[in-house]
Amino acid sequence: MPRFARTLYLWLEWAALFVLAPLLLYFWWQPAVLAALLILVSGSTAWWLGQHRKFGQQAFWRAPNARREPSQLRRLLRRLLPCLLLLAGLVLWHYPEQWLALPRRQPLVWVLLLVLYPVLSVYPQELIYRAFFFRRYRRLFPGKQLRVWVSAVVFALLHIVYQNWLAVGLTFVGGWFFAQTYARTRSLRLVWLEHTLYGLLLFTLGLGDFFDHHHVAAAPAVHPSPAVPVHLQPTERKRPASGETRAAALWPGR
């Protein structure tokens, strides 16, 4: 395939996976579709990485040069503490009723999340947005720092499906952290650990509702009764469900 044609194909593939797919899910939200896409894309990327001549089997977990990992591990743990304090302060200041909501109200769900989230959600995302992205689209984004920033942007774009700016903003910052870690080490287990720690912090401290698909669906339309003029009809207000946060207030709607 000519170089121009291959580059064009890569641009179209990148746009379909990292731009059009999140936009499709935003306008046509189906949790089952998101799960199916995650399985399909992670399986395809794992197959492609397995065929890559510079991506050995060990790269699915550890760094090619494992000696870089301890110093980067210390770096990410030092970064975790101030982020923990900021996130805790955010919850206590703006959403105090949600403080430790999940472990307090649904401890079994919380324990299940601790076990399944790192395996079923974090690892596939890091496989796609870090390992696959950094290798597959190197021709499109030749600079390492450029790949870091673009990876963070498209990672945040994925989370527009939750329809609140806090989810988008937090995942942009987190995506930048994870991409920087991967760019320095090429270690999937380090970015998997970092992503897991931040994700579990969000769900544990009380920000999980901002990443909960149950709060995505738009409220059903209220059809006016033809027998009563519209301006005389009472306004129907939806009572928030138990444990529901103010996530919807951070997004103006579609």
N, C-alpha and C positions, 0 to 999 in steps of 0.2 A: 504494500500500500504506500503511495507517495506520502512524503512527509506532511504536506499541506492537508491532505485528506485525513491522515491519522490525527493531526492536531485538531482539525475540525470535529472529527468523531469524538475525541476526548472532551472537547468543550461541550458538545451536545450531551454526552454521557454524564459529565459533571453537573450540568444544569438540570438534567432529568432527576438525578439521584439527590442532589443537595439543595435544589431550589424548587423545582416543580413538585416533587413529591411532598415536601412539607406544606406547600401552598394548597395542594389538592386536599390534604388531610385537614387543613384549616377550614376550607370551604365545604368539605364533605367529611365531617368527622365520624369515623367509625373505629373504635378501639380494636376490633378484630382485624381491620385492614392494617392498622399500625403494627400489630403483633405479627401478622403474616409478612408484611414488608420487611420487618426487622429480621425475621427468620430467613427469608429468601435472600436478602441482600447480604447478611452476615455469612450465610452459607456460600454464596457466590464469591464474596471477597476472600473467604478462607481458602476456597479452591484456587483462586487466582494467586494469592500469596504463596500457596504451596507449590505452585508451578514456577514462581519467580526464582531465578537462579541465585539472587543475592539474599533471599529470605529463607533461611534454613528452618528446620522443624523447631529448633530451640527458640527461634525468634517469636514463636507464638506465645512465649511466656517470658523468657529472660532476655537481657541485652546481649548483643554480640560480644561486648566487652563488659563483663560483669563487674570489673573493678571500679567502674564509674558509678555503680548503683549505690553503695553506702553513703557517699558524699551527697548525692542527690536525695537520698532518703532523709538524711538529716535536714537538708534544705526544705523539703516539703513539710516535714514535721514542725520546723520552726515557723513556717508560714501558716500552719494550721491553727496555732494558738490564737493569734490576733483575729483570724477569721471566725473562730469559735466565739470569741468575746463580742465581735461585731454582730454576728447572727443572733446570739443570745440577747444582746441589747435591743436589736430590732424587734424581736418577738415580745420582750417584756415591755417595751415602750409603746409599740403600736398595736400589738395583738396579745395582750396579757392573758385573755381568756383561753388562748391556744397554747399556753406554755406547757410543754410535755404532754400535749393532748393525746397523742397516739399511745404511748406506753401507759398513761393513766386510764384511758377509756377503753382501749382495745389491746391489752397486753399480748394476747395470743397472736393477733394480726401483726403486732410490732415484732415479735420474735420470728414469725414466719418471714417478715420483710428482711430481717437481719440475715436470714439464711439464703433466701431466693434472689433478692435484689442484686447482690454482687455477681451472681452467676448468670441469671436470665436477662438482666438489663445492662449492667455496667460493662461486662466483658464484650458483648456484641457491639456496643456503641464504640468502645475504644478500638476494637478491631477495625471498624469501618472508618471512624473519624480521625484516627491517628495512624495505625499501621498501614491500612490500605490507602488512605488519602495522601500520606506523605510520599508513598512510592508511586502510586498510579498517576498522580497529577503533578509530578515534579517538573515535567516539561511545561505545564501551564503556569506554574508558580515556582520559578527557578531558585529564588532566594529562600533560605531557611526561615528567616523571620517573616517573610511574606506568607509562607505556608502556615506558620504559626497563627498569624492574624486571620487568614482566610479560614483556617480550620475552626477558630473560635467563633467567627461570624456565622458560618453555616451550622455549627453546633447550636448556637443560640437560635438560629432560624428554625431548626427542628422543633424547638419548644414553643413556637407561636401557637401550636395546637392547643395549648392550655389557656390561651386568650387572656393573659395578664402580663403586664410589663415586668413585674418582679421576677417571674420565671425566666423571661428572656434576658433580663439584665444579669441575674445571678449565673445563668448558664453561659453567658458570654465571658464573664470573669473566670468562672470555673474552666470553661473551654480553653481560655488562654493559659491558665495554670497547667492544665493537662498537656496541651500542645507544647509548651515550653519544656516540660519534663520529658516528653517523648523526643523532642528535637535534640535535647542534650544527651540522652541515654539510649534511645531506641529500645527501651524496656517496657513491654506491655504490662508486666506485673507491677511495675511502679505506678504507671498511670491508672491501672486497674485499682490498686490500693488507694491512690489519692482520690479518684472519682468515688470509690466506695465510701471513704471516710466523709467526704463532703455531702454526698447524697444521704447517708444515714443520719448525719447531723441535722440536715434540713427536716427530714421526716420526724426525728426524735424531738427536736426543739419546739416544733409546732408550725413549721412552714409547709408541711406536706400537702395541705389543701391546694396550694398554688401549683402543685404538680399532680393533681388528681383528676383523672378523666371524668369522674362523676360530676364535676363542676363545669364541664365544658359545654354541654348541650344547651342550646338557647331555650329560653322559656317559651312554652306554647303560646301562640297568638290567641287573644281573647276576641271572639267575634261578637260584635254588638247585636243586640236584639232589634229586629226591625220595628217592633211595636213601640219602642221608646226612643226618642231623639238622642243622638250620640252625646250631646252636651249635657243631658240630664241623667245619663247613666252613671252609676257609682263606679269609681276606679277600683279595679281588682288588684289587690296586692298579694304577692306570694310570700308566705311565711317561710323564713329560712329554715332549712333542715337542721337537725341537731348536729352541732359540731361544725357547721358550715362557716367558713371564714369570709372575709371581705375581699376575696380574690376578684370577684366580678367587678368591684368598684374600681379596679386598676386597669380595666380594659373597656374602651368605649363601645364595644360590640361591633358586629359586622355591618 
